Amino acid sequence: MHRLAAAFCCLALSFSPAYAQSSDESTGPDLIPRPLEISAEVSFLPLYGGDATVGSVTGRGFAVRVGYRPTASRRALFEVYGLRVPEDRDPYNRTPQIDALGLAGSYLVRDANTRVNPYLTFGGGLYSVDAQEKPPCRIEEGCFDEGGPSFQDATLVAAVAGAGLYVTVIPLVALRADGRLYAPLGASDGARDSGELRPSLSIGVSIRP
């Protein structure tokens, strides 16, 4: 979790004026993104923090995004996103499977022909948790229920907000870092940890054919 927070802070620093000025020379018409964009990323989601009985656990999965830039300036992007973090059956770090699917819009902070370019993103969609059933806890077998995270099966509507950074390598390829917050809406008390606000960090590459 600490590494995720540190990486997100580094991402936020990209919005400082000094950083933006240092990239002014990295501009040109050939750097303007093309209309179609396909991104593949590795994603990290902190699922629960450490305490006296349970260590900090972060799930790792993948994200795929397909987007289109409709305007002449190419600063706006509308995309379909999909995220999956597979379950982990490790008895000491048991985690559920998490899936997210939806629509998002983003806007480049600087001109589209800039090599290093931060962006803001907002959207929403479905957020699903497939919890693993725990075996019954029997005291006579030496099992003690000490609490800890509790995920329940749930499929919820979720709002999404975040920020990211593009680094254009060549006109067809850009590196992409993306930090987001998934906010499940209307979760009942029965959803337990499945309805909690969930941050994510994704790092990957965008292809602009």
Helices and strands as residue ranges (DSSP letters): H 2-13, H 17-22, G 29-31, E 36-48, E 57-68, E 76-85, E 97-108, E 116-130, G 139-141, E 154-170, E 173-185, G 189-191, G 193-195, E 198-207
